[in-house]
Amino acid sequence: MTDSTVPPLSPDETPIDAEFEPAPTSEPPRSGGATGPGWFIVGLSFLIACLAFFLAAATAGFVPGFKPGTGPLERVRSDVATLQTDIDQDLSETATLSTDIATLESRADSLSADRTRTNADLRNLRTEIETLQADISMLQRARVASLADPAETDGVDSDSPDLAALSARVAAMEDALVTQVGTYNTALETLKNRVSSLEDQAASEQLNAASASNARTEAALALSAIEAAARRGRPFLPAQQKLAAAMPNNDAVARLSAIAPKAVPTLADLRSTFPTLRDAALDASAQAEGGSSGWMRQVFGDGIQVRRAGDVTTSDHLDQAKAALDAGNLSDSVEHIRAAGTDIQPVFTDWVSNAVDRLTLEQTLEALRLTMIAEKRP
């Protein structure tokens, strides 16, 4: 029998395990410092915190020279709100005038109804008078017939009590009728005169009320136009002429005629131009004084001032004028400027003139507002 054993496999012919993979070789850990946010992140966070703190302080009003809400946008919003208030007031006045006109129309209708009732009463009186006259005529015809018919008068004494009573009754009725007719005629004439007088009075009142209503409306519209122009520092001559036509013989309206053609500067304009004029006035005062004051101001400006004890200098007057101007007191500001001396008056000539015009304008508009409010009251 033949030997069939298989010879052993060589090492190269040994099968390879497909699922076997060599283990990755691990690299040694690198030595280094701990990771962190870095100095750039820390600095940026600090800068953002400082900026937020500054904005919060500025909004709260702790930063000098920064006042939130005082920009041109706020002034425009304030002007728009004021204009809206004026428009609402004009609409309210128009509604009041419409109510007055409706009341007058109702009164006129009532007078017309009274006249209609009066005419009906007159017709009823005429009917009653005609009825009485017909009764009297019938009685008179009956009396004449009874006196003229011999058959009816036979055996009847002409002086019988019944005939005498009838005659007396007819005579009394005639007298009463005459008296009543006279009374009715007098009452009728009085009533006619009264109705005519009431009609004339109603027509006159309606005409006067309509005229007064139109005048008040025109005056209110003109005053609103003047106030709008004054807030913008613009002339208002056409509006002043309409106001003068609506309110003749008014002293306040007459005072506006002198400043109506001018562009009167606003209070904000006067405040903005004051610092420049103040510096020019101090320069003029120093040059007028001469000596050391002139060159000290040229070198040091307002930093150094020389004065005697108890003296009130030009700078003091101008500081008081600026304080009054910032407070909105134009009259005190003008008085302080005029008291500062004659050397600086040429510098402030135009400014003082504009301030006086603005003061006159504000006072006159206030007087006109009070006048129109008083006219609206019953």
C-alpha positions as CSV (number, residue, x, y, z in Angstrom):
1,M,0.0,0.0,0.0
2,T,1.3,3.4,-1.0
3,D,2.1,6.1,1.6
4,S,-0.1,9.2,0.9
5,T,0.9,11.6,3.6
6,V,1.1,15.3,2.7
7,P,4.5,16.9,3.2
8,P,4.5,19.8,5.8
9,L,4.1,23.5,4.5
10,S,7.0,25.8,4.5
11,P,6.9,29.0,6.6
12,D,6.3,31.1,3.5
13,E,3.3,29.2,2.6
14,T,1.5,29.7,5.9
15,P,-1.9,31.6,5.4
16,I,-2.1,35.2,6.6
17,D,-4.8,36.3,9.0
18,A,-6.8,39.0,7.1
19,E,-8.2,40.6,10.3
20,F,-4.8,41.2,11.8
21,E,-3.5,44.8,11.7
22,P,-0.3,46.2,13.1
23,A,-0.7,48.4,16.2
24,P,0.0,52.1,15.5
25,T,3.2,53.4,16.8
26,S,2.6,56.0,19.6
27,E,4.5,59.2,19.5
28,P,5.9,60.6,22.7
29,P,3.8,63.5,24.1
30,R,5.1,66.9,23.4
31,S,6.0,69.1,26.3
32,G,4.4,72.5,26.3
33,G,2.6,75.2,28.4
34,A,-1.1,75.2,29.3
35,T,-3.4,76.8,26.7
36,G,-5.5,79.9,27.6
37,P,-7.5,82.9,26.1
38,G,-4.4,85.0,25.4
39,W,-3.6,88.6,26.1
40,F,-5.4,89.8,23.0
41,I,-8.8,88.5,24.3
42,V,-8.2,89.9,27.7
43,G,-7.4,93.4,26.3
44,L,-10.4,93.4,24.0
45,S,-12.7,92.4,26.8
46,F,-11.3,95.3,29.0
47,L,-11.8,97.8,26.1
48,I,-15.4,96.7,25.6
49,A,-16.1,97.0,29.4
50,C,-14.6,100.5,29.4
51,L,-16.7,101.6,26.4
52,A,-19.9,100.3,28.0
53,F,-19.1,102.1,31.3
54,F,-18.5,105.4,29.4
55,L,-21.8,105.1,27.5
56,A,-23.7,104.4,30.7
57,A,-22.1,107.4,32.4
58,A,-22.8,109.6,29.4
59,T,-26.4,108.5,29.3
60,A,-26.8,109.2,33.0
61,G,-25.4,112.7,32.6
62,F,-22.1,112.1,34.5
63,V,-19.9,113.1,31.6
64,P,-19.4,117.0,31.5
65,G,-20.5,118.6,28.3
66,F,-22.6,115.7,27.1
67,K,-26.4,116.0,27.5
68,P,-28.4,113.2,25.8
69,G,-31.5,114.2,23.9
70,T,-30.4,117.8,23.2
71,G,-29.5,117.4,19.5
72,P,-31.3,118.8,16.4
73,L,-33.5,115.8,16.3
74,E,-35.0,116.5,19.7
75,R,-35.6,120.1,18.8
76,V,-37.4,119.0,15.6
77,R,-39.5,116.6,17.6
78,S,-40.3,119.4,20.0
79,D,-41.4,121.7,17.2
80,V,-43.5,118.9,15.6
81,A,-45.2,118.2,19.0
82,T,-45.9,122.0,19.5
83,L,-47.3,122.3,15.9
84,Q,-49.5,119.2,16.5
85,T,-50.7,120.8,19.8
86,D,-51.6,124.1,17.8
87,I,-53.4,122.0,15.2
88,D,-55.4,120.2,17.8
89,Q,-56.3,123.5,19.5
90,D,-57.4,125.0,16.1
91,L,-59.6,121.9,15.5
92,S,-61.1,122.3,19.0
93,E,-61.8,126.0,18.2
94,T,-63.4,125.0,14.9
95,A,-65.6,122.5,16.7
96,T,-66.6,125.1,19.3
97,L,-67.5,127.6,16.5
98,S,-69.6,124.9,14.8
99,T,-71.5,124.3,18.0
100,D,-72.2,128.1,18.4
101,I,-73.4,128.3,14.8
102,A,-75.7,125.2,15.4
103,T,-77.1,126.9,18.5
104,L,-77.9,130.1,16.6
105,E,-79.5,128.1,13.9
106,S,-81.6,126.3,16.5
107,R,-82.7,129.6,18.0
108,A,-83.6,130.9,14.6
109,D,-85.7,127.8,14.0
110,S,-87.4,128.3,17.4
111,L,-88.3,131.9,16.5
112,S,-89.7,130.7,13.2
113,A,-91.8,128.1,15.0
114,D,-93.0,130.9,17.4
115,R,-94.0,133.0,14.5
116,T,-96.0,130.1,13.0
117,R,-97.8,129.5,16.2
118,T,-98.6,133.2,16.5
119,N,-100.1,133.2,13.0
120,A,-102.2,130.2,13.9
121,D,-103.4,132.1,17.1
122,L,-104.3,135.1,14.9
123,R,-106.3,133.0,12.6
124,N,-108.2,131.5,15.5
125,L,-108.9,135.0,16.9
126,R,-110.3,136.0,13.5
127,T,-112.5,133.0,13.4
128,E,-113.9,133.7,16.9
129,I,-114.5,137.4,16.0
130,E,-116.3,136.3,12.8
131,T,-118.5,133.9,14.8
132,L,-119.4,136.6,17.3
133,Q,-120.2,139.0,14.6
134,A,-122.4,136.4,12.9
135,D,-124.3,135.8,16.3
136,I,-124.8,139.6,16.8
137,S,-126.1,140.0,13.2
138,M,-128.5,137.2,13.8
139,L,-129.8,138.7,17.0
140,Q,-130.1,142.1,15.4
141,R,-132.1,140.6,12.5
142,A,-134.4,138.8,15.0
143,R,-135.0,142.0,16.9
144,V,-135.8,144.0,13.8
145,A,-138.1,141.3,12.6
146,S,-139.9,141.2,15.9
147,L,-140.4,144.9,16.0
148,A,-141.5,145.2,12.4
149,D,-144.1,142.3,12.4
150,P,-147.5,143.6,13.8
151,A,-148.9,140.1,14.1
152,E,-146.2,139.1,16.4
153,T,-146.3,142.4,18.4
154,D,-150.1,142.3,18.9
155,G,-151.0,141.7,22.5
156,V,-147.3,142.2,23.5
157,D,-146.4,145.2,25.4
158,S,-143.6,147.1,24.0
159,D,-142.3,147.6,27.4
160,S,-142.5,143.9,28.4
161,P,-139.8,142.7,30.6
162,D,-138.7,140.0,28.2
163,L,-138.1,142.4,25.3
164,A,-136.3,144.8,27.6
165,A,-134.1,142.0,28.9
166,L,-133.3,140.9,25.3
167,S,-132.5,144.4,24.3
168,A,-130.2,144.8,27.3
169,R,-128.5,141.5,26.6
170,V,-127.9,142.4,23.0
171,A,-126.5,145.8,24.0
172,A,-124.2,144.2,26.5
173,M,-123.0,141.7,24.0
174,E,-122.3,144.5,21.5
175,D,-120.4,146.4,24.1
176,A,-118.4,143.4,25.2
177,L,-117.7,142.5,21.6
178,V,-116.4,146.0,20.9
179,T,-114.2,145.9,24.0
180,Q,-113.0,142.4,23.1
181,V,-112.3,143.3,19.5
182,G,-110.3,146.3,20.7
183,T,-108.3,144.2,23.1
184,Y,-107.7,141.6,20.4
185,N,-106.5,144.3,18.0
186,T,-104.2,145.7,20.6
187,A,-102.8,142.3,21.4
188,L,-102.5,141.5,17.8
189,E,-100.5,144.7,17.0
190,T,-98.2,144.1,20.0
191,L,-97.6,140.5,18.9
192,K,-96.8,141.6,15.4
193,N,-94.3,144.2,16.6
194,R,-92.7,141.6,18.9
195,V,-92.4,139.0,16.2
196,S,-90.9,141.6,13.9
197,S,-88.5,142.7,16.6
198,L,-87.5,139.1,17.4
199,E,-86.9,138.4,13.7
200,D,-84.7,141.5,13.3
201,Q,-82.8,140.6,16.5
202,A,-82.3,137.0,15.4
203,A,-81.0,138.1,12.0
204,S,-78.6,140.6,13.6
205,E,-77.4,138.1,16.2
206,Q,-76.8,135.5,13.5
207,L,-74.9,137.9,11.4
208,N,-72.8,139.2,14.3
209,A,-72.1,135.7,15.5
210,A,-71.1,134.5,12.0
211,S,-68.9,137.6,11.6
212,A,-67.3,137.1,15.1
213,S,-66.8,133.4,14.4
214,N,-65.1,134.1,11.2
215,A,-62.9,136.8,12.8
216,R,-61.9,134.5,15.6
217,T,-61.0,131.7,13.2
218,E,-58.9,134.0,11.0
219,A,-57.2,135.4,14.1
220,A,-56.4,131.9,15.4
221,L,-55.0,130.8,12.1
222,A,-52.9,134.0,11.7
223,L,-51.6,133.7,15.3
224,S,-50.6,130.0,14.6
225,A,-48.7,131.1,11.5
226,I,-46.9,133.8,13.4
227,E,-45.9,131.4,16.2
228,A,-44.6,128.9,13.6
229,A,-42.5,131.6,11.9
230,A,-41.2,132.9,15.2
231,R,-40.0,129.5,16.2
232,R,-38.0,129.3,13.1
233,G,-36.7,132.9,13.1
234,R,-38.5,133.9,9.9
235,P,-40.5,137.0,8.9
236,F,-44.3,136.8,9.3
237,L,-45.6,140.0,7.6
238,P,-48.5,138.4,5.7
239,A,-49.8,136.6,8.8
240,Q,-49.5,139.8,10.9
241,Q,-51.6,141.7,8.3
242,K,-54.3,139.0,8.5
243,L,-54.2,139.2,12.3
244,A,-54.5,143.0,12.2
245,A,-57.6,142.6,9.9
246,A,-59.2,140.1,12.2
247,M,-58.3,142.0,15.4
248,P,-58.4,145.7,14.6
249,N,-57.6,148.3,17.3
250,N,-55.5,145.8,19.2
251,D,-52.3,147.2,20.8
252,A,-50.5,143.9,20.8
253,V,-51.1,143.4,17.1
254,A,-49.9,146.9,16.4
255,R,-46.6,146.1,18.3
256,L,-46.0,143.2,15.9
257,S,-46.0,145.4,12.9
258,A,-42.5,146.8,13.6
259,I,-40.9,143.3,13.8
260,A,-43.1,141.4,11.3
261,P,-40.8,142.1,8.3
262,K,-37.6,141.0,10.3
263,A,-36.1,137.6,10.7
264,V,-35.9,137.7,14.5
265,P,-33.2,135.3,15.7
266,T,-34.3,132.5,18.1
267,L,-33.1,132.1,21.6
268,A,-30.8,129.3,20.5
269,D,-29.3,131.6,17.8
270,L,-28.7,134.3,20.4
271,R,-27.0,131.8,22.7
272,S,-24.7,130.4,20.0
273,T,-23.4,133.9,18.9
274,F,-22.9,135.2,22.5
275,P,-19.4,133.5,23.2
276,T,-17.8,135.0,20.1
277,L,-19.2,138.5,20.9
278,R,-18.1,138.1,24.5
279,D,-14.5,137.5,23.5
280,A,-14.6,140.5,21.1
281,A,-16.1,142.7,23.8
282,L,-13.4,141.8,26.3
283,D,-10.7,142.5,23.7
284,A,-12.3,145.9,23.0
285,S,-12.5,146.7,26.7
286,A,-8.8,145.7,27.3
287,Q,-7.7,147.9,24.4
288,A,-9.8,150.8,25.7
289,E,-8.3,150.5,29.2
290,G,-4.7,150.4,27.8
291,G,-1.7,149.7,29.9
292,S,-1.0,146.2,31.2
293,S,-4.6,145.0,30.7
294,G,-4.2,145.0,26.9
295,W,-1.1,143.0,26.6
296,M,-2.0,140.7,29.5
297,R,-5.2,139.7,27.7
298,Q,-3.4,139.2,24.5
299,V,-0.9,136.9,26.2
300,F,-3.0,135.1,28.8
301,G,-6.6,135.6,27.6
302,D,-9.1,135.1,30.4
303,G,-6.6,133.1,32.4
304,I,-5.4,136.2,34.4
305,Q,-7.4,139.2,35.4
306,V,-6.3,142.2,37.4
307,R,-9.0,144.1,39.4
308,R,-9.4,146.2,42.4
309,A,-11.1,144.7,45.5
310,G,-14.9,145.1,45.2
311,D,-14.9,146.2,41.5
312,V,-17.3,144.6,39.0
313,T,-15.5,144.3,35.8
314,T,-16.8,143.9,32.2
315,S,-16.1,140.2,32.4
316,D,-18.4,140.0,35.5
317,H,-21.2,141.7,33.7
318,L,-20.8,139.5,30.6
319,D,-20.7,136.4,32.8
320,Q,-24.0,137.5,34.4
321,A,-25.5,138.2,31.0
322,K,-24.5,134.7,29.8
323,A,-26.0,133.1,33.0
324,A,-29.3,135.0,32.4
325,L,-29.3,134.0,28.8
326,D,-28.8,130.4,29.6
327,A,-31.7,130.6,32.0
328,G,-33.9,132.1,29.2
329,N,-34.1,135.5,30.8
330,L,-33.5,137.9,27.9
331,S,-34.4,141.1,29.7
332,D,-31.8,140.5,32.5
333,S,-29.2,139.5,29.9
334,V,-29.7,142.8,28.0
335,E,-29.6,144.8,31.2
336,H,-26.2,143.3,32.2
337,I,-24.8,144.0,28.8
338,R,-25.9,147.6,28.9
339,A,-24.4,147.9,32.4
340,A,-21.0,146.6,31.2
341,G,-19.9,150.0,29.9
342,T,-19.8,152.0,26.7
343,D,-16.6,150.4,25.4
344,I,-18.3,147.1,24.4
345,Q,-21.7,148.5,23.3
346,P,-20.7,148.7,19.6
347,V,-19.8,145.0,19.7
348,F,-23.3,144.0,21.0
349,T,-25.4,146.6,19.1
350,D,-26.9,144.1,16.7
351,W,-27.2,141.3,19.3
352,V,-29.0,143.6,21.8
353,S,-31.3,144.8,19.0
354,N,-32.2,141.2,18.1
355,A,-32.6,140.2,21.7
356,V,-35.0,143.1,22.3
357,D,-37.0,142.1,19.2
358,R,-37.2,138.5,20.4
359,L,-38.3,139.7,23.9
360,T,-41.0,141.9,22.3
361,L,-42.1,139.1,20.1
362,E,-42.5,136.6,22.9
363,Q,-44.3,139.0,25.2
364,T,-46.7,140.1,22.5
365,L,-47.5,136.5,21.4
366,E,-48.2,135.7,25.1
367,A,-50.5,138.7,25.4
368,L,-52.4,137.7,22.2
369,R,-52.8,134.1,23.5
370,L,-54.3,135.4,26.7
371,T,-56.6,137.8,24.8
372,M,-58.0,135.0,22.6
373,I,-58.5,132.7,25.6
374,A,-60.4,135.4,27.4
375,E,-62.6,135.9,24.3
376,K,-63.5,132.2,24.2
377,R,-64.8,132.2,27.7
378,P,-68.6,132.7,28.0
